[in-house]
């Protein structure tokens, strides 16, 4: 059972430097043919994860994937945002990653056109992402203030939506691009007035700040966000068995949350370096779906009937286009084709 961690920034920079140029709009660097073991399994699976209290951290902590694929090296690389995951996908640096619905929308749209699919919804984002202010008591009160968020993330999308709903333009505030750990440091120094970010950093900001709106609130107003898995289309085609194994372990993690919350919280706590009680609270702020639920009409759906996640992604694209964050809005069929419904069905045929 092999397990390896590598620094995300070095991985992305190194691969971006050595990947051949493919021209604008082609999506990703040309990677060598995937290396196989004698039994056809991949020699390595490169996974981009984030510190978000969902089932992915349980799979990592429990080493379930390493056990299920003993002849495959599982390389876990930590990323700070979905935008960075997109960069690694373009560079050909990872096979499976976690990115929010907003960066996935950008990834599936021009000019990125990343050749990847969504085989799993890690979580529907709720109170674990929020806008927190140091002194303001309303979103309107942030006019003229400095707000931090990781650009090209679900938090960035939600911040723009929250400002719009409060009658503010982006130009009415100063939005700065900071990764979560940098947001915490800037907050401590007093460099920013507010931030839209996710746990565990959100939990630290809430101790001294005021929550103005959460992603759960925005979802109720039609701006739903989620943390999604993305898999390189080439990998999904080359190694369907390995992808099925990956999906089964994710389903196992969701079911552990439901059947043994203490064990699940302990695993997540170890990965986030927080107490099990804190981990349990953060897990409870998310909506986790098992394999059967993922195939429901409200989510990924089936090969014959793609789910409304595709419509949600297109709605996100329309919003991003209106905010001048995308040059154009793809057809709904682009997002439907981006849902790995066949792979999900193959993993959970029942």
C-alpha positions in Angstrom: 0.0 0.0 0.0 1.7 3.2 -1.2 0.8 6.7 -0.4 2.7 9.9 -1.3 2.2 13.6 -0.7 3.6 16.3 -2.9 3.4 20.2 -2.6 0.7 21.4 -5.0 2.5 24.6 -6.1 5.7 22.7 -7.1 3.6 20.1 -8.9 1.6 22.7 -10.9 4.6 24.9 -11.8 6.8 21.9 -12.8 4.2 20.3 -15.0 3.1 23.6 -16.5 6.7 24.2 -17.5 7.3 20.8 -19.1 3.8 20.2 -20.7 3.9 20.9 -24.4 1.8 23.8 -25.7 -1.5 22.7 -27.3 -2.8 26.0 -28.5 -5.6 28.1 -27.1 -8.8 26.4 -26.1 -7.6 22.9 -26.3 -8.0 22.3 -22.5 -5.0 20.4 -21.2 -1.4 19.5 -21.9 -0.5 16.4 -23.8 0.3 13.7 -21.2 2.1 10.5 -21.9 0.0 7.3 -22.2 -1.2 6.2 -18.8 1.1 3.6 -17.2 -0.5 0.3 -16.4 0.2 -2.6 -14.1 0.0 -6.1 -15.5 -3.6 -6.5 -14.4 -4.6 -3.3 -16.2 -4.9 -1.1 -13.1 -3.1 2.3 -13.1 0.4 2.4 -11.7 -0.5 5.7 -10.0 -3.6 7.8 -9.3 -2.8 11.5 -8.6 -5.5 13.0 -6.4 -6.0 16.7 -5.7 -7.8 17.2 -2.4 -8.8 20.2 -0.3 -9.2 20.6 3.4 -13.0 20.4 3.4 -14.8 18.3 6.0 -16.4 15.8 3.6 -15.9 12.1 2.7 -12.8 12.7 0.7 -10.8 13.3 3.9 -12.2 10.1 5.4 -11.1 8.1 2.4 -7.6 9.7 2.7 -7.3 9.2 6.5 -8.5 5.6 6.4 -6.3 4.7 3.4 -9.2 2.9 1.9 -8.1 3.6 -1.7 -4.6 2.3 -0.9 -6.0 -0.9 0.5 -8.4 -1.4 -2.4 -5.7 -0.8 -5.0 -2.6 -2.3 -3.4 -0.5 -2.2 -6.6 -1.3 1.5 -7.4 0.6 4.4 -5.9 -1.9 6.9 -4.5 -0.5 10.4 -4.6 -2.4 13.0 -2.6 -1.7 16.7 -3.3 -3.3 19.4 -1.3 -4.8 22.4 -3.1 -6.2 25.6 -1.6 -8.9 26.3 -4.2 -10.8 24.9 -7.2 -9.0 27.4 -9.5 -5.7 25.8 -8.6 -7.2 22.3 -9.3 -8.2 23.6 -12.8 -4.6 24.8 -13.3 -3.3 21.3 -12.4 -5.8 19.6 -14.7 -4.8 21.9 -17.6 -1.1 21.0 -16.8 -2.0 17.3 -16.8 -0.8 17.1 -13.2 -3.7 15.2 -11.5 -6.2 12.6 -12.4 -9.0 13.3 -9.9 -9.6 16.5 -8.0 -12.0 18.5 -5.9 -13.3 21.8 -7.2 -16.4 23.9 -6.4 -19.3 24.2 -8.9 -18.1 27.7 -10.0 -14.6 26.7 -11.0 -16.0 23.5 -12.6 -18.3 25.7 -14.6 -15.3 27.7 -15.8 -13.4 24.5 -16.5 -16.1 23.1 -18.8 -16.5 26.5 -20.6 -14.4 28.3 -23.1 -11.6 29.3 -23.1 -10.5 26.5 -20.7 -12.5 23.6 -22.1 -10.8 21.2 -19.7 -11.4 17.6 -20.8 -12.8 16.3 -17.5 -16.1 15.0 -16.1 -18.0 15.2 -12.8 -18.5 11.6 -11.4 -19.4 12.6 -7.8 -20.7 15.4 -5.7 -18.6 15.6 -2.6 -21.1 17.8 -0.8 -23.8 20.5 -1.3 -22.4 23.6 0.3 -24.3 25.0 3.3 -23.3 26.9 6.3 -19.6 25.9 5.9 -19.1 28.8 3.5 -20.0 32.3 4.5 -19.4 36.0 4.3 -18.0 37.2 7.6 -17.4 40.9 8.5 -15.2 42.4 11.1 -17.5 45.3 12.0 -20.3 45.6 9.4 -23.7 44.3 10.3 -25.1 44.1 6.8 -23.8 43.4 3.3 -24.8 46.9 2.3 -22.5 48.2 5.1 -19.5 46.7 3.3 -19.6 49.5 0.6 -16.1 50.9 0.3 -14.6 48.0 2.3 -11.9 45.4 1.5 -13.2 41.8 1.1 -11.0 38.8 0.6 -11.9 35.5 -1.2 -10.1 32.9 -3.3 -10.7 33.9 -6.9 -12.4 31.4 -9.2 -13.9 29.5 -6.2 -17.4 28.9 -5.1 -16.9 31.5 -2.4 -15.9 34.1 -5.0 -19.1 33.2 -7.0 -21.2 33.4 -3.8 -19.6 36.7 -2.8 -20.6 38.3 -6.1 -24.1 36.9 -5.8 -24.4 38.3 -2.3 -23.2 41.7 -3.3 -25.7 41.7 -6.3 -28.6 40.7 -4.1 -27.7 43.5 -1.6 -27.7 46.1 -4.5 -23.9 46.5 -4.6 -21.7 46.3 -7.6 -18.3 44.7 -7.5 -16.8 48.1 -8.0 -18.5 49.3 -4.8 -16.0 47.2 -2.8 -12.4 46.1 -3.1 -12.2 42.4 -3.7 -8.8 40.8 -3.1 -7.7 37.4 -4.1 -6.3 35.4 -1.1 -6.2 31.7 -0.4 -7.9 30.5 2.8 -4.8 30.4 5.0 -3.7 33.9 3.7 -7.2 35.2 4.5 -6.8 34.0 8.1 -3.5 35.8 8.4 -4.8 39.0 6.8 -7.8 38.9 9.2 -5.5 38.6 12.2 -3.4 41.5 11.0 -6.5 43.6 10.4 -5.7 44.0 6.7 -9.2 43.1 5.5 -12.7 44.1 6.5 -14.6 40.9 5.5 -14.0 37.6 3.8 -16.1 35.0 2.0 -14.4 31.6 2.7 -15.0 28.1 3.9 -14.2 25.9 6.9 -11.9 25.4 8.7 -10.7 29.0 8.2 -14.3 30.2 8.4 -14.5 28.8 11.9 -11.6 30.9 13.0 -13.1 34.1 11.5 -16.5 33.5 13.1 -14.9 33.7 16.5 -14.3 37.4 16.2 -16.5 38.4 13.2 -20.2 38.5 12.2 -21.7 36.2 9.6 -23.7 38.3 7.1 -24.8 35.5 4.8 -24.1 31.8 4.2 -24.1 29.7 1.1 -27.1 27.9 2.5 -28.9 31.3 2.5 -27.9 31.9 -1.1 -29.0 28.4 -2.1 -32.4 29.2 -0.8 -32.4 32.1 -3.2 -31.4 30.1 -6.2 -27.6 30.3 -6.0 -26.8 26.7 -5.0 -23.1 25.7 -4.9 -21.4 22.3 -4.4 -18.0 20.7 -4.1 -17.6 18.4 -7.1 -15.2 15.7 -8.1 -13.6 16.0 -11.5 -11.8 13.2 -13.3 -9.7 13.5 -16.5 -11.7 12.1 -19.3 -8.6 10.2 -20.5 -8.2 8.6 -17.1 -11.9 7.6 -16.9 -11.7 5.9 -20.3 -8.4 4.2 -19.6 -9.2 3.0 -16.1 -12.9 2.5 -15.5 -12.3 -0.1 -12.8 -10.1 2.2 -10.8 -12.7 4.9 -11.1 -15.4 2.5 -9.9 -13.2 1.7 -6.9 -12.7 5.3 -6.1 -16.5 6.0 -6.3 -17.2 3.0 -4.0 -14.8 4.4 -1.4 -16.5 7.8 -1.5 -19.9 6.1 -1.0 -18.4 4.2 1.9 -17.3 7.4 3.6 -20.7 9.0 3.3 -22.2 5.9 4.9 -19.7 6.0 7.7 -20.8 9.5 8.5 -24.3 8.2 8.9 -23.6 5.0 10.7 -20.7 6.0 13.0 -20.5 9.8 13.2 -17.8 9.6 15.9 -15.4 7.6 13.8 -16.1 9.9 10.8 -15.5 13.0 12.9 -12.3 11.6 14.3 -10.9 10.9 10.8 -11.8 14.4 9.5 -10.5 15.9 12.7 -7.1 14.3 12.2 -6.9 15.6 8.7 -7.9 19.2 9.7 -6.0 19.2 12.9 -9.1 20.0 14.9 -11.0 18.2 17.6 -13.6 15.5 16.7 -16.3 17.7 18.2 -15.3 20.6 15.9 -15.1 18.2 13.0 -18.5 16.9 13.7 -20.0 20.4 13.7 -18.3 21.2 10.4 -19.5 18.0 8.8 -23.0 18.8 9.9 -22.9 22.0 7.9 -22.7 20.1 4.7 -25.2 17.9 2.7 -23.5 14.6 1.9 -25.1 12.2 -0.7 -24.5 8.5 -1.1 -24.2 6.7 -4.5 -27.9 6.1 -4.9 -28.8 9.8 -4.1 -26.1 11.0 -6.5 -28.1 9.5 -9.4 -31.2 11.4 -8.5 -32.9 13.8 -10.8 -31.8 16.8 -8.6 -28.1 15.9 -8.9 -26.1 13.9 -11.5 -29.0 11.9 -12.8 -28.6 9.0 -15.2 -27.2 8.5 -18.8 -30.7 8.7 -20.2 -31.8 11.6 -18.0 -28.9 13.9 -16.9 -29.7 15.6 -13.6 -30.4 19.2 -12.8 -26.8 19.7 -11.7 -26.1 20.4 -15.4 -28.8 23.2 -15.3 -27.2 24.6 -12.1 -23.8 24.7 -13.8 -25.2 26.5 -16.8 -27.1 29.0 -14.5 -23.7 29.6 -12.8 -22.2 30.3 -16.3 -24.9 32.8 -17.1 -24.2 34.6 -13.8 -20.4 34.6 -14.4 -21.0 35.9 -18.0 -23.1 38.7 -16.6 -20.3 39.5 -14.2 -17.8 39.5 -17.1 -16.0 36.4 -15.7 -16.8 34.2 -18.7 -16.7 35.3 -22.4 -19.8 33.2 -23.3 -22.3 30.7 -22.0 -22.1 27.2 -23.3 -25.2 25.2 -24.3 -26.8 23.0 -21.7 -25.6 20.0 -23.6 -22.0 20.9 -22.8 -22.7 20.6 -19.0 -24.8 17.5 -19.5 -21.9 15.8 -21.3 -19.7 16.9 -18.4 -21.6 14.7 -16.0 -20.1 11.2 -15.7 -23.5 9.5 -15.3 -22.4 6.3 -17.0 -19.5 5.9 -14.7 -21.7 6.5 -11.7 -24.3 4.0 -12.9 -21.6 1.4 -13.4 -20.4 1.9 -9.9 -23.9 1.7 -8.4 -26.0 -0.3 -10.8 -28.8 -0.8 -8.2 
